[in-house]
């Protein structure tokens, strides 16, 4: 059971300020006849009363209370609802199978870059799958099994025997095969919920992952199989001490990872991503967007970048002019056949320009280091971790030395040619930034010509350009090094 509290800031953005978790495992208190027993009822009421202490302290405008499979499947659910309302004042909304699946899908399409995919959310008593295409929900299914019920059904001890694993795997595989929209779909799988998050955390610890954050983390089928074999080789006491694994999940992590492994096999994919945002975020998005009449954000990355603009007081007018200058430079270099840029490069340049020198918000003297660290380690919805590092490298560019230092932990993520391109884009951005050093937007046009092997930029301005001239003369050496040409800059009045 979890309580999450959001605060609306002055900018209008909503920020998560509290996240309280209690391991209730109500599924264990559902009798064979499907009745939530008194002990389970007591845990439910006491946990909600504990949450009420927190909600009262924060003087909340509104509280949403939703329940999933265990309460949905309880034969005495009406009694449960009435008792909760009488003793806690909370009114529980029992989510249908469709709603539970839908909210997970909604969280994924609003916080990840995937336009097509299959989501999986393993709870204690149910597992929800959805299939979406072009960011629209196409199919969904709720299986009446979860990590707890699988453990209860197939595994007698704390860890499974080889025979129990065989039966568990056969059951899961058979269940997934019943869905024709899952079989051999060859789409990314996006895992939601604590079991998927724990699997990712274990993998990150095992490989010594160099950056923070689990949201949008990618694993392939070999990674999942390796984690599966590793976990199955441990005793229960060893499982409880695994780095990245919550102690309260030690007894259910193996059945959960078996579910992920089987789904990867049935879908025939090599891409498993984690969404840290799940059902509760979907409920939140529904509430957040209902006044606009839409539930899907038009562009996830744009939303994220405007969030960065709010958080770090980014001057969007300045960004626009730096971006314009940078794109003019790439066009001129392309025409002169000194470099070639595709649409993807231009997009990287635009995104880099948006957050260029972001770290000056913290400290101008060490802004490059702060820029790289903030972008590399902050979750940016819609950007996978590799893409986040690329933007961090471009936006923090000051010199070849710093670039090499920043990329040292990630050098095996990129080819030599890719790194050369990112360094080029960083140098162009630094040059373009210098052309608007005083943020007066004085540049009207740029031209480029070759004179005896030297590059000559003609810069037309509508005002005095001396501060910009000083900065660009100081910074042009970085572009000279990547282009391997001397550069002269001639400023002229419009």
N, C-alpha and C positions, 0 to 999 in steps of 0.2 A: 504494500500500500504506500502511496506516495502523495505528498502535498507539495505543490509548486505554486509560488507566488510571483506575480509579475507587477512591476511598477511602471506607470506611464511617466516618462521624463518630460521636461519642459519642451523638448524638441518634438514630442508626440510619439517618440519611439518607446516601445515596451521592452523592458529588460527584466530577466529572471533574477530575483533577489533572494529567494529562499527555495531550497529543494531538500525536503525531509523524507527519508525512507524508513519504513518499518517492515521487517520480514514477517509477514503474517501467515502465509501459506494456508489460506482458508480452504484450499482444495483438500487438504488432509483431514478436514472436519466435515466433509460431505459424506454422509453415510452411503452404504450400498443401495439404499432406497432413494437416494438423491435428496436427502434432507440435511440442511446445515445444522449441525448439532450444537448443543448449548455452549460447549467450550469454544467452538468457532464463533458463535454469536457474541460471546463475551470478549474475544480478541478483537472482533470487528468494532464493537461499541467502545471499548477502552482505547483503541487506536484512534478512532474518530474524536473521542473526547480529548485526547492528547493533541490532535491536530487543531481542535477548537480553541485550545489555549493559545496556540500560535496565531490563528486567524483573528481572534479577539484582540490580541496584542497589536496586530498590524492595522486594525480598524479598516477592514477591506470593504470596497464598494460592492463586490459581488463574489459569491463562492459557487463554483460548479462542482458537483460531486457525481462521478460516474462509476459504474461497476461493469465488470465483464463476465467471463464464462462461469465462474463458480456461482455467483448470485443469479446469473441468467438461467443456469441449469438447476438451481435449488427448487425443490417442490414447494418449499415453504417460503418462497421469496416475498409474498405479500406480508407475511408476519415479520420478516427481516426488515422490509421497508418501513412498516409502521413502527417497529421498535426503534429503529434508527432515528426516525423523525421525532418520536416522543422523547427520546433520551439525549439526543445531540442537537436537534433543530436542523440537521442536514437533511436535504431531500435528495435521495439517490435516483439518478437516471440510469436505468439498466440499458446498456447499449445492445442493440441487435447484432447478430453475426455480421450483417452488411455494414452497420455503422462502425463496428470495431475494425473491420478490414478497411473501410473507406477513410477513417481518420489516420490510419497508418500510411495509406497511399498519399493522402493530402499533405502530411508532414514531409514525405519523401519528395514529391514534385515541387514543393515550395522551398526546399532547402538543399537540393542536390542538383547536379547538372544533367541528370538522366531524363531523356525524352521518352525512352522506351525501356521497360524492364519488368521484373517480377519481384514483388516484395514478400518477405516472410517475417512474421512476428510470432515468436513462440512464448506463450504465457505459461501459467501453471497448468491450466486445464483445457486450453484450446490453442490451435495454430492457425493463423490467418494468412492466406496467400492472395495476392492480387496480381493481375496482369494489366499494365497500362501501355498505351501507344499514343504518340504525339501528345503526351502528358494528360491523356484522357483515360479514365478507368474503363476497361473493357470487360473484365471478368473478375470474380472474387469467389473464394471458398473458405469456409471455416471448418477445420477438422476438429472433432471432439477429443483431441489429445494434446497434451502439452508436456513440458519437461517433467513436471511432478507426476502426472498421471502415467506417463511412459515408465518412469522409475518404479512407480507402484505396481504397474502391470507386468513388467518384464524383469526387474532386478530385485532380488531378495535381500542381498547384502548392501554394503556401502558402495562397492565397486562391482561392475558386471563380470560374470564369468564368460569365457569364449562362447559357450553355448547360448547364454542369455543374449550376448551381442548379436549372434547370428540370427536369432529369432526376432530381436528388436529391429535389426536392419531389414529383414525380409518384410516385416509388417509395414515399416515406413515406406519402403520402396513400392510395395503393393498399393498403399494409399495414394501416393503421388501419381502413380500410373493411371489412376482413375480420371485424372484431369487431362483432357486432350489439349488444352491451351497451355499446358506446362511441358508436355513431352517434346523433347528435341527442339525447344523454342530458340536456343542459342542467343539468349539475351542476358544482360547483366542481372544478377540477383542482388537485391538490396536488403540486408538484414536489419531488423529493428528489435530493440529490446535488450534487456540485461544479459542474456546468454550470448547473443551476437557480440555485444560490447566486450564481455569478458574474454571471448575467443580472440578478438582483435588485440586486447590488452596483453594477453599471454604471448601472442605472436610478436608484438612490438618489443616486449621485454626480452624475448628469445633472440631477436636479431639486433638488439641495441639500437632501436629506431631513433634517429637524431633530432626529430622535432616533436613538439607537443601536439596533442589532439587526436581523437579517434574518429570524429565525424568525417565521412567521405574517404576513409581509409580503404585501400584496395588490397585484396588477397586473391591468389589464384588457387586452382584445385590442389596443386602440389602443397601449397602452404597449409590448406585445411587438412589434407591427409597427414602431413607431418605433425601438426598440432594434435590431431586425433590419435595417432600412434603414440606420441609422447605421453598424452594424458592416460591412455590405456595401459601404459607400462608402469604407472605409479601405484603405490599403496594409497589407502585413503588418508593416512596421516601425511603422506607426501603431497597428495592433492591439496590438502588444506593449507599447505605452505607455498603453493605455486605463486610466483610473482605475477600479478595482473589478474588473478582469480579471487573473487570475493569468497571468503570462507564459507558464507551461507549458501554458495552455489556448488560447493565441492562435490556434493552427492548427485547433482543433476546436470553438471556440465557435459559429461560424456554422452548421455542420451541426446542432449541439445546439439552437440557437435555432429553426432551421427545424423540428425535430421538435416543439418546444413550440407553435410557430405553427400547424402542421398539426393538432395534436391539439385545440387551442382551436377551430379551424374545424370539425373533424369532430364534436366534442362539442356544438358550438353553445352555448358559454358565454362569459360576459364576466368570469369570476372565476378568476384563477390565483393560488394562494397558495404560498408556499415553506415547506417543513418543513426546518429545519436538522437535525432528528433523522431518521436514516435507518436503513439496514440494521444498522449496528453497534449502534445504540441498540435496535433490535428484538431483536437477539441478547441484549443486556444485559437488556431487560425480561423475556425468557423466563427467564433465569437468576434474576432478582430475584423473580419472582412464582411460581416453580414450587412453593415450599413452601406457598403459599396455595391452590394448585389453580385459580387464575384467571390470565389473561394480560392482560385488559382492565381498566384502572382504572375503577371505577364512576363517578367524577366528576373530570374532569381539573382543573377550576378549583379545586375543594375541595382536591385534592392540592397544588396550587400555593400556595394561601393558607395551608395548614398548614405548608408548607415555609417561607413567609415568617415565620410565627409562630415557628418554630424558629430561623431565622436572626437575627431581630430581637427575640427574647425578648418576644413579644407576650403580654400578660396576657389570656387567653381569657375569664376570669370577668368582667373589666372590659368586654371587648368585648361580651359577652352583655347586660350591663345598659345600656351605652350604646345598643346596637341596640334594646333594648326601649323605652327612653326616646324614642329618635328615631321609632320606629314609632308610639308613642302620640301624639306631637306631630303627625305627618302625618295620623293618623286624626282628631284634634281639629280641625285646620285644614280638613280635607275636610268634616267635619260642619258647620263654621261657614261653609262655602262661600267660604273665603278663598284656597284653592288646591285643585288637583285632582292626584291621584297615581294612576298605574296600577301594575300588577304590575312592569313594567320599572323604574319609579322606585324602588319598594320594594327591588328586587334591587340597584340601584346604591347605595342607602342602606346596605344590609346589607354590601355589599362595601367601601364607603367606611369604614364603622364598624370593620370588621375591621382596616384598615391606617391608621386615622386617627392622625395625629401620629407615624407610623412613624419619622420623622427624628430624634425625640428620643433614639433609640438612639445617634445619632452626636453630637448637640449640642442641648441643650434651647433655647438662645438662638436658634438659627437652624433650628429643627426643621421649620418650614413649607417652607423652601427645600430642605432635605434630603429631606423627604417627597416633594415634587413630583419632584425630580430622580431619586431612587431608583426610584419607581414608573414614571416616564415612560421610563426608560432600561434597566430590568431586564426581561429576558424573563420573562413570566408565561405558562406553558403554559395554553392554553385561552382566552386573551384576545388578540384582534386588536389591532393597534397603536392604532387609534382608541379602542377600549374602554379600553385601558390609560391613555390620556391623560384620559379621562373620570373614571376612578377616581382618578387623580393629582390632578385639579382639585378633586374633592370632598373627598378625604382630607387635602389640604394647605390647605383653606380657612381663612384668617384674616381677610381683609378684601377689599373690592371692588378696592382698588388692587393688592394682590398677585395676585388672581384675574386681573385684566386683564393684568398683567405676564407671568404664567405662560402665558396663552392666546395671547399676541401672535404666537407663531410658528405657531400652529395655527388661527388665526381663520377661515381659509377651509375648515376641516374641518367646521365646525358652523354651524347657522343661529342667528339672534339669539334665537329662542325656546328653542332647545336650551341655549344658554349661560345664559339666564335661569333655566332649570330646574336646571342644575348648580349655579349660584350659590345658589339656594334650598336645594337639598339640602345643600350645604356649610354654609350658615348654620344649618340645622336641626341638623346633626351637631355643630357647634361648641356650640350651645345645649345639646344633649343631653349632650355631653361635660362641660360645666360642671356639670351636675346630678349628675355622679358624680366631681367633682373630686378627692375624697380616696380614691376607689376603695373606699368602705365599703358601697356598694350600699344607701343609706338610703331611696331613693325607693320609695314603695309605690303611689302612684297620681297621675295628673295629670288636671286638669279645666280647661276653658277656657270663658270667657263674655265677651260683648261688653258693655261698660258705657260709654255715651256715646261710642262710636267707638273706645274703647280696649280692647285685649286684656288680659284678666286671667287669668293662670294660677294655679290653686290647686294647690299641691304638697304632698302628704301624705307625711310622713317618719316613720321609726320611731326616729330618733336625732337628736341635736343637728345642726342644718343650717347653722350660721353660716358654715363655710368654703365650702359650696356656694352659699349665698346671696350671699356676696361675689363669687364667680366669675361666677355667672349675671347678677348686676347689671352686672358689668363687661363681659360679652360680649353681652348682649341687643341692643345697638344694631345688630349685624349682621343679626339677624333682623328688627328693626324696619325697617331700610332696604329689605329685599327685600319685606316685606309692606306697607310704607308705612303702618304703624300704630304707635302707642305701645304699649308692653308693661309691665304691672305683674305682679310675681310675689309671691304670698302663700304663705308656708310655714306649714304647720300640723302639729301632732303627731298621730300615728295614734291 
